[in-house]
Amino acid sequence: MAVVSHKLKGRAWQLRQTSLTRYATLVPELEAITGEKIPYNCHGLVLLATTAEQMDQWRALAKARQAQGWELNIWEPKVLQEYCPQVNIEGLGGAMYSPSDRQIDPVALTQALVKAAEKNGVKGRFDLKITDLKQLAQENLAADWIILATALGTKELTTTISQREGYANGSPVEIRPVLGQAIELELPQILGNPEFQPVITGDDVHIVPITSILPSANRDSNCEANYHYWVGATVEFADEQGHLQAQEELLSTVKQRAIAFCPELALGSMVKTWSGLRPRPEAQAAPIIQKLPGQEKIILATGHYRNGVLLAPATAIVVRDLLGDL
């Protein structure tokens, strides 16, 4: 969700715009290097308006984006129903369609990045759990630079550095977990128009086509006969005692809200559920992409909260610039 973001300027928008632009070249590059296709949905994103006020805000946003060279289309309810007949338009003020926003399979993307990195000479050590950077020397892993893309592990690693050496600004990086749950549904038929399968989102509920079902976005001709959709996601914070546990009733609520938007989802059978922890920085904006205070050779690339996949390419570019000429 880059173009539909209400961030119009500054770092937050620049990171989104940089990532979206880079994905257009990154995906074909990775496919060429690895010889494998990456599920990548280019059908855009439909954002549903639950109030008239949202439509007014989106018209202003569409005008601003047009001045920046990005397209956003405002759809009245009848237009929304024409393009997305699976959507129940009752009670909706309309929608905003972003043809430039994307959805990518994060697991396939990660696997492709690892494979491409290995082909470029990177050696992965996935058998190691690093809890203190002193372990690098113990494992004979000499490093001119260290990049901590360590999400929730960042606090522990920076704490060990602080305790051992101390650094200019004192406290370690504070990143806390925010739990999210989602569900995968299998449907007997595709939702709406088979040739137009955008991500549909409204009231922070997302309905995501699994890209293997997309006839025009998927460049592999072996499409599945069944139709799968992700529905999510919850946003769950720790309680006052710091406890964080997935709440089944919250996931059920998200599912029911999704069914209210797309009633045919009620026909789906559950394939699996998913839960994971998002790294949310405390007392500073997400993400954290900078040198660790007092440590010129340690770079933080962490704390992306809910935008890790979106901001991955931009993060890589910022880190490359921090490294300078090697």
C-alpha positions as MATLAB code, in Angstrom:
seq = 'MAVVSHKLKGRAWQLRQTSLTRYATLVPELEAITGEKIPYNCHGLVLLATTAEQMDQWRALAKARQAQGWELNIWEPKVLQEYCPQVNIEGLGGAMYSPSDRQIDPVALTQALVKAAEKNGVKGRFDLKITDLKQLAQENLAADWIILATALGTKELTTTISQREGYANGSPVEIRPVLGQAIELELPQILGNPEFQPVITGDDVHIVPITSILPSANRDSNCEANYHYWVGATVEFADEQGHLQAQEELLSTVKQRAIAFCPELALGSMVKTWSGLRPRPEAQAAPIIQKLPGQEKIILATGHYRNGVLLAPATAIVVRDLLGDL';
ca = [
       0.000    0.000    0.000;
       2.186    2.808   -1.318;
       0.186    5.070   -3.624;
      -2.964    4.765   -1.464;
      -0.995    5.877    1.583;
      -1.879    9.325    2.880;
       1.829   10.086    3.256;
       2.345   12.798    0.637;
       5.896   13.927    1.397;
       8.885   13.336    3.571;
      10.716   10.132    4.422;
       7.592    7.958    4.727;
       6.429    8.718    1.188;
       9.899    8.642   -0.356;
      10.545    5.143    0.993;
       7.214    3.896   -0.359;
       7.725    5.460   -3.770;
      11.294    4.165   -4.027;
      10.199    0.627   -3.169;
       7.283    0.582   -5.594;
       9.513    1.823   -8.409;
      12.250   -0.671   -7.589;
       9.860   -3.644   -7.448;
       9.056   -3.079  -11.129;
      12.668   -3.940  -11.983;
      13.532   -6.185   -9.035;
      11.003   -8.944   -9.764;
      12.104   -9.562  -13.380;
      15.757   -9.354  -12.296;
      15.249  -12.014   -9.637;
      13.321  -14.221  -12.057;
      16.116  -13.945  -14.622;
      18.814  -14.789  -12.053;
      16.968  -17.679  -10.380;
      15.042  -19.034  -13.367;
      11.909  -19.166  -11.221;
       8.647  -17.209  -11.352;
       7.633  -15.114   -8.351;
       3.872  -14.814   -7.680;
       3.312  -11.089   -8.198;
      -0.157   -9.564   -8.429;
      -0.221   -6.567  -10.778;
      -4.011   -6.110  -10.679;
      -3.732   -3.251   -8.189;
      -5.632   -2.498   -5.020;
      -9.248   -1.492   -4.362;
      -9.805    0.486   -1.175;
     -13.435    0.484   -0.003;
     -14.993    3.633    1.481;
     -17.239    3.039    4.464;
     -18.100    6.739    4.846;
     -18.756    9.729    2.587;
     -15.941   11.583    4.357;
     -13.452    8.998    3.110;
     -14.510    9.641   -0.482;
     -13.866   13.366   -0.035;
     -10.409   12.640    1.421;
      -9.600   10.259   -1.421;
     -10.553   12.778   -4.091;
      -8.022   15.172   -2.589;
      -5.448   12.367   -2.394;
      -6.060   11.373   -6.029;
      -5.463   14.965   -7.116;
      -2.222   15.146   -5.132;
      -0.988   11.833   -6.495;
      -1.759   12.912  -10.055;
       0.550   15.883   -9.539;
       3.230   13.395   -8.418;
       2.736   11.215  -11.495;
       0.701    8.417   -9.886;
      -2.820    7.345  -10.821;
      -5.721    6.864   -8.420;
      -9.270    6.313   -9.673;
     -12.336    7.254   -7.640;
     -15.232    4.830   -8.154;
     -18.827    5.517   -7.245;
     -20.731    2.438   -5.950;
     -22.107    1.485   -9.381;
     -18.634    1.595  -10.936;
     -17.261   -0.463   -8.047;
     -19.937   -3.106   -8.617;
     -19.159   -3.193  -12.334;
     -15.467   -3.921  -11.767;
     -15.817   -5.989   -8.575;
     -19.214   -7.730   -8.574;
     -18.131   -9.800   -5.562;
     -18.286   -6.696   -3.356;
     -21.470   -5.931   -1.434;
     -21.900   -2.204   -2.132;
     -24.677   -1.718    0.437;
     -23.542    0.900    2.909;
     -20.407    1.764    0.932;
     -19.705    5.276   -0.334;
     -17.638    3.933   -3.209;
     -13.998    2.994   -3.615;
     -10.568    4.163   -4.677;
      -8.628    2.022   -7.153;
      -4.851    2.125   -7.282;
      -3.558    0.365  -10.419;
       0.080    0.816   -9.336;
      -0.002   -0.806   -5.908;
       1.069   -4.445   -5.805;
       0.980   -7.697   -3.842;
       3.794  -10.238   -3.766;
       4.206  -13.626   -2.112;
       6.671  -12.844    0.716;
       7.952  -16.406    1.075;
       8.676  -16.763   -2.642;
      10.311  -13.320   -2.647;
      12.563  -14.221    0.283;
      13.573  -17.532   -1.269;
      14.383  -15.795   -4.558;
      16.481  -13.154   -2.791;
      18.452  -15.843   -0.948;
      19.046  -17.799   -4.151;
      20.060  -14.704   -6.113;
      22.404  -13.614   -3.312;
      24.068  -17.037   -3.309;
      24.595  -16.789   -7.067;
      26.316  -13.463   -6.423;
      28.715  -15.053   -3.952;
      26.891  -14.567   -0.647;
      27.340  -17.436    1.805;
      24.335  -18.038    4.060;
      24.727  -19.517    7.533;
      21.190  -20.420    8.501;
      22.374  -22.833   11.181;
      23.581  -20.050   13.484;
      21.625  -18.149   16.114;
      23.519  -14.986   16.992;
      22.729  -13.517   20.418;
      25.966  -11.557   20.848;
      28.101  -10.107   18.074;
      31.188  -11.597   19.765;
      29.987  -14.876   18.255;
      31.056  -13.635   14.815;
      34.693  -13.845   15.847;
      34.135  -17.217   17.490;
      32.678  -18.525   14.212;
      35.550  -17.005   12.206;
      33.144  -14.594   10.527;
      35.244  -11.478   10.072;
      33.202   -8.435    9.105;
      34.069   -4.926    7.948;
      30.427   -3.943    8.371;
      27.513   -5.463   10.277;
      23.927   -4.896    9.150;
      21.299   -5.748   11.744;
      18.141   -6.675    9.831;
      17.057   -8.484   12.955;
      13.509   -7.300   13.726;
      12.588   -8.353   17.279;
      16.123   -9.616   17.887;
      17.515   -6.093   17.543;
      16.976   -5.118   21.177;
      18.911   -8.128   22.488;
      21.833   -7.593   20.136;
      22.106   -3.862   20.757;
      21.813   -4.435   24.497;
      24.869   -6.695   24.487;
      26.803   -4.019   22.601;
      25.668   -1.343   25.063;
      26.600   -3.401   28.120;
      30.011   -4.295   26.754;
      31.129   -1.017   25.249;
      28.524    1.669   25.783;
      27.736    4.100   23.011;
      26.948    7.752   22.583;
      23.189    7.811   23.075;
      23.054    5.199   25.805;
      19.940    3.042   25.534;
      19.519    0.082   23.192;
      17.003    0.078   20.363;
      13.537   -0.621   21.754;
      11.367   -2.750   19.458;
       8.218   -4.464   20.681;
       6.068   -7.185   19.104;
       2.596   -6.603   17.687;
       0.822   -9.846   16.852;
      -1.081  -10.390   13.608;
      -3.317  -13.270   12.489;
      -4.696  -14.131    9.071;
      -6.627  -16.971    7.491;
      -6.454  -18.724    4.120;
      -9.765  -19.752    2.562;
     -10.433  -22.103   -0.342;
     -13.464  -21.249   -2.481;
     -15.330  -23.390   -5.034;
     -15.157  -20.548   -7.574;
     -13.197  -17.403   -8.171;
     -14.505  -14.139   -6.714;
     -15.847  -11.684   -9.268;
     -14.155  -11.228  -12.634;
     -11.497  -13.900  -13.294;
      -9.535  -11.395  -15.373;
      -9.474   -8.758  -12.627;
      -8.355   -9.941   -9.191;
      -7.073   -6.969   -7.186;
      -6.465   -6.913   -3.475;
      -9.612   -5.564   -1.808;
      -9.281   -3.722    1.471;
     -11.684   -1.840    3.690;
     -11.746   -0.844    7.349;
      -8.254   -2.379    7.692;
      -9.487   -5.782    6.478;
      -7.647   -7.215    3.489;
      -8.870   -9.811    0.984;
      -5.883  -11.049   -0.983;
      -6.074  -13.422   -3.971;
      -3.406  -16.083   -3.862;
      -1.599  -15.201   -7.070;
      -1.444  -18.761   -8.445;
      -5.095  -18.317   -9.488;
      -4.491  -15.223  -11.579;
      -4.669  -15.988  -15.319;
      -3.096  -12.756  -16.525;
      -0.791  -11.876  -13.604;
       0.592  -15.389  -13.237;
       2.980  -16.191  -16.045;
       2.894  -19.908  -15.301;
       0.130  -21.645  -17.278;
      -0.385  -24.336  -14.635;
      -3.157  -22.604  -12.657;
      -4.822  -24.413   -9.784;
      -8.408  -25.604  -10.160;
      -9.363  -24.275   -6.714;
      -9.285  -20.676   -5.546;
      -7.528  -19.458   -2.428;
      -7.671  -16.091   -0.666;
      -5.888  -14.676    2.325;
      -8.046  -12.702    4.753;
      -6.470  -10.610    7.492;
      -5.104   -9.270    9.572;
      -5.509   -8.605   13.257;
      -3.443   -6.032   15.161;
      -2.882   -7.270   18.715;
      -0.795   -5.490   21.361;
       0.635   -6.875   24.583;
      -1.287   -6.306   27.805;
      -0.008   -4.247   30.734;
       2.014   -7.221   31.987;
       3.662   -7.647   28.573;
       1.779  -10.841   27.694;
       0.909  -11.357   24.036;
      -1.202  -14.263   22.857;
      -3.234  -14.733   19.683;
      -6.929  -14.126   20.316;
      -9.134  -16.411   18.262;
     -12.165  -14.144   18.542;
     -10.294  -11.268   16.878;
      -9.486  -13.396   13.842;
     -13.132  -14.477   13.689;
     -14.155  -10.799   13.713;
     -11.819  -10.017   10.809;
     -13.280  -12.927    8.848;
     -16.843  -11.750    9.443;
     -15.965   -8.210    8.375;
     -14.430   -9.615    5.183;
     -17.594  -11.644    4.513;
     -19.647   -8.473    4.960;
     -17.615   -6.917    2.129;
     -17.536  -10.076   -0.035;
     -20.405  -12.422    0.979;
     -19.138  -15.306   -1.199;
     -16.251  -15.731    1.224;
     -18.771  -17.437    3.523;
     -18.652  -20.401    1.106;
     -14.944  -20.864    1.691;
     -13.379  -23.601    3.754;
     -10.429  -22.846    5.987;
      -7.096  -24.105    4.654;
      -4.876  -22.709    7.389;
      -4.377  -19.829    9.782;
      -1.242  -17.778   10.214;
       0.126  -15.676   13.036;
       3.311  -13.696   13.369;
       4.952  -10.888   15.306;
       5.551   -7.486   13.746;
       8.515   -5.426   15.028;
       7.229   -2.003   16.162;
       9.782    0.598   17.301;
       9.160    2.485   20.521;
       9.665    6.266   20.668;
      10.748    6.555   17.033;
       9.255    6.197   13.586;
       9.264    2.926   11.679;
      11.461    1.759   10.073;
      14.869    2.303   11.670;
      17.503    2.569    8.924;
      20.653    4.208   10.266;
      24.020    3.599   11.838;
      23.842    2.407   15.430;
      24.726    5.442   17.573;
      28.383    5.292   18.555;
      29.091    2.399   16.172;
      30.233    3.561   12.746;
      30.399    0.047   11.294;
      27.036   -1.276   12.516;
      23.938   -0.411   10.476;
      20.369   -0.892   11.659;
      17.793   -1.970    9.067;
      14.950   -2.990   11.305;
      11.637   -2.116   12.969;
       9.496   -2.035    9.832;
       6.307   -2.865   11.759;
       3.580   -3.641    9.143;
       5.541   -2.559    6.073;
       8.456   -4.964    5.885;
       7.726   -6.386    2.430;
       6.682   -3.013    1.038;
       9.815   -1.200    2.214;
      12.401   -3.949    1.641;
      13.772   -2.575   -1.670;
      13.985    1.015   -0.368;
      15.688   -0.238    2.795;
      18.331   -2.004    0.709;
      18.989    1.192   -1.237;
      19.385    3.280    1.946;
      21.730    0.670    3.453;
      23.806    0.604    0.260;
      24.160    4.392    0.469;
      25.198    4.166    4.129;
      27.890    1.670    3.185;
      29.252    4.101    0.611;
      31.982    3.047   -1.776;
      33.354   -0.342   -0.758;
];
